[in-house]
């Protein structure tokens, strides 16, 4: 392999590797945004966060669910930040979803003390 061939092959590998962790378009519902990361129908991770920052500080439950996967939850105290963005959680997902058969991936934020839900954005596969 020539030096030029090695450079071209290296650049192609870099581009291919960079393409595997792209974000899908964010999905917004109420004050909750879901951002999925992956490629094709594979989801490597999902971030659930509030827009704008929630009132607080208070205890909130972050939820990621999909039709064909177990529900994941994470509870934390957040909100009331003067800069915003303190209410966010990233879930590791590592799942591939089939298209066209009604599978949905959803995110949700719920205030623990009142049970109030701040939106449930979903992506239909």
N, C-alpha and C positions, 0 to 999 in steps of 0.2 A: 504494500500500500504506500502510495506517495504521501508526502507531507500535506499536500493540498487535499488528498482523499481523506486523510486522518482528520483534518480540520473540518471538512464538510460532514463527516460521520459524527464527529463530536458535537457540532452545532445541531444536527438533526436529533441526536439523543437528548440534548438540552431542551429543545423545543418540545419533544414528545413528553419528557418528564414534567415540564412546566404545565402542559395541558391537562394533566391528570388530576389537578386539585383546584379546578375552577369553581366559582360560585354560580349557582343558578340565580335568576332574578329574585330579589327579596319579595316576600309575600307579606302584606300588611292587613291586619284585621283589628279594628279598635285601636288600642295602644300597644299592641303586640306585633312584633315583626319576626318572621322566620326566615333564616338564610341557610340554605342547604349547600354543602360543598361536596363535589364529586365529579363524575364524568358519565355521560350517557344516563343510564338508569341506576347507576351505583352511587350511593350516598356514603361518604366517608365520615362526615360530621354534620351537625346542625347547631346553629346558634339561635337562641331565643332571647330577645331583648325588648325593652320597653322604649316607646317613642311617644311623647317626651318622657323624661324620668318620672317614675311613680312617686306618690306622696310617701313620706316616711321621715326617718327610717321606720321600717316595718318588716315583718317576716312574710316573704313571698315564696310560693312554690312554682318552679319552672317545670314544664311537662313537655316531653316529646313522645308522640305516639304515631304508629303506623298500623294500617289495617292488618298486616301480616307479621307484626313484631311485638314483643313485650313493650309495655309503656315504661318510659324512663322518667324519673322525677329527681329534682334537686331543690332543697330548701335553703334559703339564705336571707339575711337581713340586708336590705338595700333601700334605695329611694331617698328623696330629699336632697340630692346632690345639687349644689349650685351650678355645676358644670354639666349635669345630665350624664346619662350613660352608665350609671352605677348598677343598674338592674340588667344583668346579662349573664347567660350561662351557655357554654359550649358542650354539647353532648357528643360522645364518640358513637357512631352509628354502625358503620361497616356493613351495609345491606344493599342488595340489588333488588329492585322492584320491577315486576312485569308491567308492561304498558297495556292499556285498554281493557282491564278487567275490574276496574273500580277501586284500585288501591289508592289510599291517601296517606300522606305524611303531614302531621299537624304539630304545631307548637302552641303553647298556652302559658299564661302567667295568671296565678290566682293568689289573692291575698289570704293568708292563713286565718287571720282573726275573723274575717267576715265571710269568707268563701266567695267573694266577688271575683269574677273572671274579667280580665282586661282585653279579651279578644282571643280568637282561635284561628289563626291563619293556616290554610292547608294547601298542599300541592297535590293535584290529582295526576296520577301516573297514567 
